[in-house]
């Protein structure tokens, strides 16, 4: 017993002896980190002062590594730039992009070709070399954490290449916000299209439901599911910390707002700014009774996994199974979207293979990165607009389909359910579904309606989308970012 007591005493003495050096080491490391951050911040401020000696105009920078893509997020970027350039003509505007294979002129030209958006002033592009660090394919495991850490490195590259006065993350890389706020001493804002992690994602893992972001081998294993749930909770905590750094927070829908408020807890700084939809261009399409022999079903959306194009193809197969051979001839599915990278192109190849496997290869068309006028033509000719993303943050493609005069069939969740496909003046504006059978049934019902009934639905839908116009976006966006611009102008 005496020897045992002696061992315990010696252990206590050893721990006590290590305590003081450990505390000292922590203080020293904390001090070094503090002076390192202070030194970087002073360096960044000096770079800004040097720039102001030759050009006193404030620099407003958007962080959008995929600005040359053709999705709804890019439409927000170009409309935001157009709105700011019209209101604050004295400022210099910068876009951080990883699209190194094209020139700035080509990017601006692409924005006009895809979105019919022409900027009233010049924009400078800062080309980033490390965009691959935010590619999901680089991180087969712990993808959220890997991409977020990669965005910090990419954000650092952006910061040292150009120190702005105002920084706006327009693509959802919240982990870059502390960099620009605390190291770059910038006013920071964010436009959140989709939270990097959401309470719905936590629920999917907790309930062990297989999804595109919750593999079946994990959902089947309770130990792996609990480990992933712990990882998600820790990541959600970090996401909340970095997101709360934003001075101005804009979200694109009620669904996104609910999740951001739960995670970032910045209600006073958060406002809904519906993304801009070029409804006027589509409203120019003549609306008439659709007495036609051919019916096309059109989907608009980038070829990303969460868009769930495979659900569209499988539902279309089930729709064909409900039809006679003669009726099948009159139907076709057209998938319109943008490919950002090789990973998206491989996804399209797999979708083509699925079409062949299901025997619909000759009835499904893929339209990739097409010009705006061609997109408009396909929507003008379509009977049904199709959308299948679960918990879509908003759904610009849904609005465009409604404005163009298609009968919309969207997923019964997220933005389409809460903000878009809702009754207008007591009338139906579209339909919702959530699996292959309900989609196939809904499409069958829509096609069985008389042209007059479809016309009533299309009219209601058109009247309801005015609140998502470019003009409404500009008004809401400028009101939201005004605190950033006024602070900089003081």
N, C-alpha and C positions, 0 to 999 in steps of 0.2 A: 504493500500500500504506500509505504514511504517513497519507494522508487517511482511509483506511478504519479504521486503528488509532485515529486521533483521534476518529472518530465513535463507535466502540465505547466509548472512554474517557469521552466526554461522556455517552453513554447510561448508563453505570455510575454516573457522578457524579450524574446526574439521579435515578436510582432510589434511590441512597443518600440524596440530599437529601429524597426523598419518604418514605423509610422512617420516620424519626423522627416527622414529623407524623402519619403514618398510625397508628403505634403509639400515639401520644398520643391521637389521636381514638378509637381502639378502647378505650383505658383509660377515657377520659371517658364514652363511650357505655355501657360495661359498668357503670361506677359509677352512672350515671344509672338504668340498668335495675335495678340492685340496690336503689337507694334507692326507686325506684318500686314495686317488688315489696314491699319492706319497709314502705313507707308504706301500701300497700293492705292488707297483712296486719295491720298495727296498727289500721287503720280497721275491718277486719272483726272483730278481737278486741274492739275497743271496742263495736261494735254488739252483740256477744254478751254482753259484760259489762252493758250497759245493759238487755238483755232479762232477764238473770239477776237484776237488782235487783228486778224485779216478779214473775218466775216462775223459780224455781231448777231446775225440772224440765228434764232434758236433752231436746233436740229431735233426733228421728231423722227424717231426710228421705229420701224415695225420689224418684229422678229417673225419671219415666215419662211422657213427653209425650203418649202415646196411651193413658192409663189408662182411657178410656171405650170402648175397643175391646173386642172379644169373643174375643180369641185366647188361646192358652196362656200367653203372657207376662203377660197381665193376670191370669190365674188365679194365677200365681206371686205377683204383687204383693199380691192380696187375701188369699191364704193366709198370706203372710209377715207382713202387717200383723196379721192375726188372731192368729197365733202370738205375735208380740211383745207385743201388747196384753194377752194372757192372762198372759204371763210377767212383763213389765215394765210394771205398771199405772201407775207414777209418771211415765213418760215422755210427752212430747208428740209426736204423729206428724203428719208433713207429707208431702204428695205434690205434687211439681212437675208440672203438667200444662199442655198446650197446648189442651185442650178448652174453649175460651172460650165456646162456644155453649150450654153447659149449666151448671147450678148444682152445687155440691158434693153437695147432697141427691139430685139426679138421678143423679149418678155412682154414689153409694153404692147407690141403689135399683137402678140398672142392673146393678151387680155381683151383687146378690142375685137379680135376675130371670134373669141369664144363667148364673151359676155356683152359685146356691143358697148363697152365702156371706154371712153376717151378721156384721158386726164387733161385738165386745163393747164398744168404746169409740169416742169421736169421732175424726175425722181432719180436719185442716185442709188445704185445697187452696190452692196458690199458682198462680195462673193466669198463664201465659206468653204474651206477645203475638207472639213471633218464631218460632213453631214452623215456619213455612213454610221457614225456613232449613235444616231437616233433611229436607225433602221431596226425594225422588229426582228428581222432575220438574223441579226448579229447576236441576239440573245434568245436562244431556244428555251432557256429556263430563266425565271426571275425577270421576265421581259419588262414589266413596268419599272422595276428598280434600275435595270440596265439602261433602258432608254432615258430615264430621268437623270441618271448620273452622266450619261452621254450628252444630254442636253446642257449640263453644266459646263462640260468641256467646250461644246460648240458655242455656248453663250460667252464663255471667256474669250474664245477666238474673235467673236463679234465685238466684244467690248474693247479689246486692245486694238482692233482695226479702226473702230470709230466710237468715240465716247459721245453719246447723244445728251441732250438736255431732258428730253422726254422719251421714255421707252414704253412701247406697247407690244405686249405679246399677243399676237393675233392668231396663234395656232395651237395654244394649249400647253406650252412648255413652262409650267409654273415654277419649276426649279431654277429657271433663269432669273426670276424676279429678285431674289435677294442679292444676286451678283450686281445687277444694275442699280439697285437701291442703295446697298451698303458699301459696295466697292466703287461703283461708278457715280454715286451721289446724284442719281437721276430721279425725277418724278416718274413713277411707274404705273402703268395701267394694264389691264388684261381684258381680252374678249374671249369668253369661254364658250366654245362650241359644245364641248362634251367633257365632263369631269374625267380626269385620268382614272380615278377610281370612284365608285359610287356605292351607296348603301344597297342598291340592287345587286351589284357584283358580290358584295358580302353575303347577301341572301342566297344567291346562286350557289356559292361554295358551301355555305352553312347547310342548305337543303340538299346538297350533293346532286345538283342538276347538271348534266353535261351540256356545255355550250361551246361556242367557238373559242372562248377564253377560259374554259374549264374542261380539260381533256377527260375523256371517259375513264382512263386508267386512274386518274386522281379521284373523280367523283365516286368510283366504286370502292375506293380504299378509305376507311374512316380515319386511319392514322395520317395518310397524306392529306386528306381533306382538312383535318384539324391543323396540321402544319401550315397549309396554304392559308387557312383562315387567320392564323396568328400573323403570318407574313402580310396579309392584306390589312389587318388592323394596324400593324406597325406602319405600313406604307401610308394608310389613310391619315394617321397622326402626322407624319412628316408632310404629307400633301397639304394638310390644313395649315401647318406652320408656314410653309413657303408661300401658299396662296394668300395668307393674311397680310403679307408684305405689300400687296397691291394697294395703291392709293385710290384707284378707281377700278371697279369691277363691273363689267358688262356681261350679261348672260343672254343666250339667244331664245330662251323659252321658259315656260313655267316649270317644266320638268327639270331643266338644268338649274334653275334658280333654287328649287327645293333642295337639291343635292349640294349645291355650293353653300347655301346657308347652313346646312347641317355640318359641312366639313370645314369651311373657312370661317364661319361665325362672324361675318362682317356685314350685317344687314344694312347698316347706315350707308355703306359705300357700294352697295350692290343694286343694280337696276336691270330690268329687262329691256334689251334692244333687239327687237326682231330682226333677223338678217334680211338684207335687201333681196327682193325677188323682182325680176324684170317683168312685172305683171302687165305693164302697158304694152310692151312689145307683143306679148301673147294675146292681149285683149284685142289687138288689131286683127286677129284671125276671125273670119266671119263665122258666126254661130248659126247653124241651120239644122233642120231635122236630118239625122244621119241615116237616111234610107240608102243603104249600100250593100253590095253583095260580099265585100271583103271587110273583115274586122281585124284590125291590128291591136295588139296589147303591148303598150310601150312602158319600159322601165328606164328611169334616169337615176344614175348614181355611180360614183367611182367604184372600180372593181376591187373593193376591200372586203375582207372576210365578214365583217359585221353587217354588210349590206345583204348578205344571205341570198345571193343570186341563185344558188342551188335550190332554195325553196321555191323560187319563181318557176324554175324549170320543172321541178317535180309536180307543182300544182298545175302547171300548164298541161303536163302529161295526163293528169287526172281529169282535167277539163275535156281533153280530147277523147278520153275514154267514155265520157257522157254523151258524145256526139256521134252522129252517123258518119259514114265515110264521106258523104257529100258535104255535110256541115263542116267536117274537119278541113276540107280544102279551103274554106273561106277564112280560116284562122291562122294567124302567125304571131309569134312573140319577138319583139325587138328590144334588145338590151343595149342601152346607150350609156356610155360612161367613159371616164378618163383612166388611163394607166400612168401611175407616177414613176414606176421603176420596174426592174426585171421581175421582182416578186409578184407584182400585179399582173404582168404579162403571163407568168406561169399559171396564175390563178385563172386567167381567161382560157388558157389551154386546157386546164382541168375541167372547166365548165363546158367547153366544146366536147370533151370526151364524155361528160355526163349526158349531153344531148344525144350523142351517138348511142350510148348505152341504153337510153330510154326510148330510142327510136324516133326522136324529134329533131334530128340534126338538120333536116331539110326545111323545118318550120320555125327555127330559131335563128335570128340574125344578130350579129354582134357589130355594133357601131362604136369604134374606139377613137376618142379625141377628134370628133367630127366638128366641122365649122358650125357656127351658131345658126346660120340660115338652114342648114340641113337638119339640125335639131328641131327647129321650128316647123319645118315641113313634115317631119315624122309625127310631131304632136298634133298638127292640124289634121292629119289623116287618121289618127288613132281613135278608137272607140273607148278603150279603157287605159287609164294610167295606173301602173302597178308599183307598189312599194312594200318591201318585206322586212325592213330592219327592225329588230326588237329594240325598244327603248331608243328610237331615233331621237336625238337631242332636239331637233326641230323638224326639218324636212323641206328644204327649198325645192327639191324635185317634186314633192307633193303639191306645193303651191303652184309651181309652173304648169303642172299637168291640169290643175283645176282652172287656172287662168286661160289655158289654151283650149279649154272646152272638152276635155276628156272626162269620163266618169271615173273618179279616183277610187281605188281600192288600196287602202293602206293598212299597216300593222296596228293592231289594237293596243297601242302603248305609246309612251313618250309624248313628243310634241304633236304628232298627228292626232292623237286621241284628245290631248288636253287643250291644244291651241288652234288646230287647223280644220280637221274634219269634224266640225261641230255644227249644230243647227244654226241657220241664219234666217231671221224673221220667221221662225217656226218651220222652215223648209229644210229638206234633206240636202246636204252638200256632197255626200259621198258615203263610202262604206268602209268597214273595218273587219279584219280577220286576223287569225293568229296561227294557223297551221295549214298543212296541205289541203285537207278536206274542206275547211271553211273557206279557203281562198278559191278552190275549184268551184264550190257551191255558189259563192258570191259572184264569180265571173259568169257562171252559167245563168244566174238570175239576171244580171245586168244585160246580158246578150238576149235574154228572153223578153225584156221590157220592150214596149212599143217605142218607136222613135220619139213620139210626143212626150212620153214619160221620161226618157233619157234627157230630152231637151230641157225639161223643167229642172231636173237635177243639175244639169250643166249651167243653167242660168243662175240658180241659187249659189252654186260654187263660185262662179265668176264674180257675183256681187259681193261675196264674202271676203275676197282676197285683197281688197283695196288697202287694208291695214298692214299689208306686207310689202308695200311698194317701195321703190328706191327713195321716194320723197319722204316717206314716213321714217325710213331708216336714217336718212341724213339728219332729220330733225331730232330724233331720239339720240343718235350717236353724238352729235355736236353738243347737245344738252348734257350728256354724260361726261364727256371729256373736257367740258368747259373749266372745271376746277384745275385740271392739269395745265391747260393753256394759260389761264389767268395767273396761276402761281408763277409760271415761267416769265410772263410778261411784266410782273411787278418788279 
